[in-house]
Amino acid sequence: MLDSFVLLVCVVIFALVFDYINGFHDTANSIATVVSTRVLRPSQAVMMAAALNLFGAFLGVEVAKTIGKGMVSGASVTQVTVLAALIGAIIWNLITWYFGIPSSSSHALIGALCGSAAAYSGLSALNMQGLMQKVFIPMIVSPTLGLVVGFLVMTSLYWMLVKAKPGFVNRWFSKLQLVSAGFMALSHGSNDAQKTMGIITLALMSYYGTPAGNHDFQIPFWVVLSCALAMGMGTLAGGWKIIHTMGSKMIKLQPIHGFAAETSAAIMIMTASHMGMPVSTTHVISSSIMGVGASKRFSAVRWGIVGSIVWAWVLTFPLSFILGGGAFLLLNIFFH
């Protein structure tokens, strides 16, 4: 029983560490465009993003429920599998952060959870229908929509403002981008913080057990609060390598481009959060930036940089799966 309680404490600690890393790893999702367009100083942008990420985490728990009961079978959920999933996801996040690659923390966590569950009880532990509907299809659809919607929104703005003077456009969209960047930060908190809430609640259910006949997945308030605070604190740390990649390496942005990309991405992320879909906020905002850039001219986007980002997207789930499975095998030696 002592080992089980120690594991539970370790899970909560590692979950909050993951949320903290997620905060500074994905800070770029919220503020890369507003920093690169010089609408806000980096310190101002980080403060705004941290506050709105914190607030966004309280907007719902549908994504947390998907993570908690829609990815793997309950029989494969133990303290060790959950802890292994967190360790695998943390390792992948730190690798991609070190190289400045905007990969998906969401898919890293889900992939590592699936890997650790499969290592524990085989591939039959995976809920393939849930993974297909809530992860794999959105994994393809969300960046595609981001590209298309970003392109259409930016093209529409070009048509509406074709006769406007550049000074007028920059002045007004510098103000409007404050709103769109805030909306993006809010949407990020509403989706990403919930994933860790689901993981901690899984561990709590594994430790305390679920009353017979009770299939409801309730997220304790202290879990919501602690995850929100951890992500907010991580956001304050800032992920400057990834911010540089998204804010200036892919495309040279003006305030109007930042507004179009952030608005497009935030609408899609908030919709996904409402539907309980743990989409990658990184995929959505990155592809929105690509779409906005392509509307200007196809060559405006540095497609070589985009190629390396897309490879990271493709590899995140399988490599996190391996890391999660490997972490489980190692932990199982000590907690067998």
C-alpha positions in Angstrom: 0.0 0.0 0.0 2.9 2.3 0.8 4.4 1.7 -2.7 1.0 2.5 -4.2 0.7 5.8 -2.3 4.3 6.7 -3.2 3.5 6.0 -6.9 0.4 8.2 -6.6 2.4 11.1 -5.2 5.0 10.6 -8.0 2.3 10.6 -10.6 0.9 13.9 -9.4 4.4 15.5 -9.2 5.4 14.3 -12.7 2.0 15.4 -14.0 2.5 18.9 -12.8 6.1 18.9 -14.1 4.7 17.9 -17.5 2.1 20.7 -17.3 4.9 23.2 -16.4 7.0 22.0 -19.4 3.9 22.0 -21.6 3.4 25.7 -20.5 6.8 26.9 -21.7 7.0 24.4 -24.6 3.7 25.6 -26.0 4.0 29.3 -25.0 4.9 29.9 -28.6 1.3 28.8 -29.6 -0.1 31.9 -27.9 2.6 34.6 -28.3 4.9 33.8 -31.2 3.0 36.0 -33.6 2.3 38.9 -31.3 6.1 39.0 -30.3 7.4 38.7 -33.9 5.1 41.5 -35.1 6.4 43.7 -32.1 2.8 44.4 -30.9 3.9 43.3 -27.4 7.3 43.0 -25.8 8.2 39.4 -24.9 7.7 40.0 -21.1 4.3 41.5 -21.7 3.2 38.7 -24.1 4.3 36.0 -21.6 2.4 37.6 -18.7 -0.8 37.9 -20.8 -0.5 34.3 -22.1 0.1 33.0 -18.5 -3.0 34.7 -17.1 -5.2 33.6 -20.0 -3.8 30.0 -20.0 -4.7 29.9 -16.3 -8.2 31.1 -16.9 -8.8 28.9 -20.0 -8.1 25.8 -17.9 -11.3 26.4 -16.0 -13.5 26.6 -19.0 -14.4 22.9 -19.2 -13.3 19.3 -18.6 -14.5 17.5 -21.8 -11.0 17.0 -23.0 -9.9 15.7 -19.6 -12.7 13.1 -19.8 -11.6 12.0 -23.2 -8.0 11.4 -22.0 -9.3 9.7 -18.8 -11.7 7.2 -20.3 -11.4 7.3 -24.1 -7.8 6.2 -25.0 -7.0 3.0 -23.1 -9.0 0.4 -21.2 -9.5 0.9 -17.5 -7.9 -2.5 -16.8 -4.6 -1.3 -18.2 -4.4 1.8 -16.0 -2.1 1.5 -13.0 0.0 4.0 -11.2 3.0 2.6 -13.1 1.5 2.9 -16.6 0.4 6.5 -15.8 3.8 7.5 -14.4 5.5 5.9 -17.4 3.3 7.8 -19.8 4.3 11.1 -18.1 8.0 10.3 -18.2 7.9 9.4 -21.8 6.0 12.6 -22.7 8.3 14.8 -20.7 11.4 13.3 -22.4 9.9 13.9 -25.9 8.9 17.5 -25.0 12.4 18.3 -23.7 14.0 16.9 -26.8 11.8 18.9 -29.2 12.2 22.0 -27.0 16.0 21.7 -27.0 16.0 21.7 -30.8 13.3 24.4 -31.1 10.8 22.2 -32.8 7.1 23.0 -32.2 5.8 19.5 -31.7 2.6 18.4 -30.0 2.6 18.0 -26.2 -0.9 16.5 -26.5 0.1 13.7 -28.9 3.3 13.1 -26.9 1.2 12.5 -23.8 -1.4 10.3 -25.6 1.2 8.4 -27.4 3.2 7.7 -24.2 0.0 6.6 -22.4 -0.8 4.2 -25.2 2.7 2.9 -25.2 2.8 2.3 -21.4 -0.6 0.6 -21.5 0.4 -1.6 -24.4 3.6 -2.6 -22.6 1.5 -3.5 -19.5 -1.3 -5.6 -21.1 -0.7 -5.7 -24.9 -2.2 -3.8 -27.9 -5.7 -4.9 -26.9 -5.5 -2.2 -24.2 -5.8 0.5 -26.8 -9.3 1.9 -27.5 -8.8 2.1 -31.3 -12.2 3.6 -31.9 -11.6 6.3 -29.4 -8.1 7.0 -30.7 -9.3 7.1 -34.3 -12.2 9.5 -33.6 -10.6 11.7 -31.0 -6.9 11.7 -32.0 -5.9 10.3 -35.4 -8.7 11.9 -37.5 -8.3 15.3 -35.7 -4.5 14.9 -36.1 -5.0 15.0 -39.9 -8.0 17.3 -40.1 -7.0 20.0 -37.7 -3.7 21.1 -39.4 -5.5 20.8 -42.8 -8.3 23.1 -41.6 -5.8 25.4 -40.0 -4.0 25.8 -43.4 -7.3 26.3 -45.3 -9.0 28.6 -42.7 -5.8 30.7 -42.3 -5.6 31.1 -46.0 -9.3 32.0 -46.4 -9.3 34.5 -43.5 -6.2 36.2 -44.7 -7.4 36.3 -48.3 -10.7 37.8 -47.1 -8.9 40.5 -45.2 -6.8 41.3 -48.3 -10.0 41.9 -50.3 -11.6 44.0 -47.6 -8.6 46.2 -47.1 -7.3 46.3 -50.7 -7.6 50.2 -50.8 -6.5 50.8 -47.2 -3.1 52.4 -46.5 -0.4 50.3 -44.9 -0.1 52.6 -41.9 -3.8 52.4 -41.2 -3.8 48.6 -41.5 -0.8 48.2 -39.2 -2.1 50.7 -36.6 -5.5 48.9 -36.3 -4.3 45.4 -36.5 -1.7 46.0 -33.8 -4.7 46.7 -31.5 -6.8 43.8 -32.8 -3.9 41.4 -32.5 -4.0 42.0 -28.7 -7.5 40.5 -28.8 -6.6 37.6 -31.1 -3.5 36.7 -29.1 -5.5 36.7 -25.9 -8.1 34.5 -27.5 -5.4 32.1 -28.6 -3.9 31.9 -25.1 -7.4 31.3 -23.7 -8.1 28.5 -26.1 -4.7 26.9 -25.4 -5.5 26.7 -21.7 -8.9 25.3 -22.4 -7.5 22.3 -24.3 -3.9 21.6 -23.2 -4.3 21.9 -19.4 -7.2 19.4 -19.4 -5.0 16.6 -20.7 -3.0 16.5 -17.5 -6.2 16.8 -15.4 -7.3 13.6 -17.1 -4.0 11.8 -16.4 -4.1 12.7 -12.6 -7.7 11.7 -12.3 -6.8 8.3 -13.9 -4.2 7.8 -11.3 -6.6 8.8 -8.5 -9.2 6.3 -9.8 -6.5 3.6 -10.0 -5.5 4.2 -6.4 -8.9 4.7 -4.7 -10.9 2.5 -7.1 -14.2 3.3 -8.7 -17.4 2.5 -6.9 -19.4 -0.3 -8.5 -21.8 1.0 -11.2 -20.3 4.5 -11.1 -18.9 5.2 -14.6 -18.9 8.9 -14.3 -15.5 10.6 -14.6 -15.3 13.4 -12.2 -12.3 15.8 -12.1 -11.6 17.1 -8.5 -11.4 20.8 -8.2 -7.9 20.7 -6.7 -6.7 18.8 -9.8 -8.1 21.6 -12.1 -6.6 24.3 -10.0 -3.1 22.7 -9.7 -2.9 21.9 -13.4 -4.0 25.5 -14.3 -1.4 27.0 -12.0 1.4 24.6 -13.3 0.7 25.6 -16.9 0.5 29.3 -16.0 3.9 29.1 -14.3 5.4 27.2 -17.2 4.1 29.8 -19.6 5.8 32.5 -17.5 9.1 30.7 -18.1 8.7 31.2 -21.9 9.9 28.8 -24.7 12.0 31.2 -26.7 13.6 28.7 -29.1 10.2 27.6 -30.3 8.9 31.1 -30.3 11.7 32.0 -32.7 10.9 29.1 -35.0 7.2 29.9 -35.2 7.4 33.7 -35.1 10.1 34.4 -37.6 11.6 31.3 -39.2 8.5 30.1 -41.0 7.4 33.5 -42.4 7.8 37.2 -41.9 4.7 38.4 -40.1 2.9 41.7 -39.9 0.1 42.4 -37.3 -2.6 41.6 -39.8 -1.1 38.2 -40.5 -0.8 37.5 -36.7 -4.4 38.5 -36.2 -5.6 36.2 -39.0 -3.6 33.2 -37.8 -4.4 33.5 -34.1 -8.2 34.1 -34.8 -8.4 31.1 -37.1 -6.5 28.8 -34.8 -8.3 29.9 -31.6 -11.8 29.3 -33.1 -10.9 25.8 -34.1 -9.2 25.0 -30.7 -12.2 26.3 -28.7 -14.5 24.2 -30.9 -12.4 21.1 -30.3 -12.3 21.7 -26.6 -16.1 21.9 -26.5 -16.3 18.6 -28.4 -13.8 16.9 -26.1 -11.2 16.5 -28.8 -7.6 16.7 -27.5 -6.2 18.4 -30.6 -2.7 19.7 -31.0 -2.7 23.5 -30.4 0.8 23.4 -32.0 -0.5 21.8 -35.2 -3.4 24.2 -35.5 -1.5 27.5 -35.0 1.5 26.4 -37.0 -0.7 25.4 -40.0 -2.7 28.6 -39.6 0.5 30.6 -39.9 1.4 28.6 -43.0 -2.0 29.3 -44.6 -1.7 33.0 -43.9 1.7 33.1 -45.4 0.7 31.1 -48.5 -2.1 33.7 -49.1 0.5 36.3 -49.5 2.5 34.2 -51.9 3.5 30.6 -51.9 7.2 31.4 -51.6 6.7 33.6 -48.6 6.6 30.4 -46.4 10.0 28.8 -45.7 8.9 25.3 -46.7 12.2 23.7 -45.6 11.4 24.8 -42.0 7.9 23.6 -42.4 9.1 20.2 -43.6 11.1 19.6 -40.4 8.1 20.7 -38.3 5.8 18.3 -40.1 8.3 15.4 -39.6 8.1 16.1 -35.9 4.3 16.0 -36.1 4.5 12.6 -37.8 7.1 11.1 -35.4 5.6 12.4 -32.1 3.0 9.7 -31.6 5.1 6.6 -32.5 8.3 7.8 -30.7 6.3 8.8 -27.6 4.6 5.4 -27.8 8.1 3.8 -27.6 9.3 6.1 -24.9 6.2 5.4 -22.8 6.5 1.7 -23.3 10.2 1.8 -22.4 9.6 3.9 -19.3 7.0 1.3 -18.2 9.4 -1.6 -18.6 12.1 0.2 -16.5 9.7 1.3 -13.8 8.2 -2.2 -13.6 11.6 -3.4 -12.5 11.4 -1.2 -9.4 7.7 -1.4 -8.6 6.9 -5.0 -9.6 
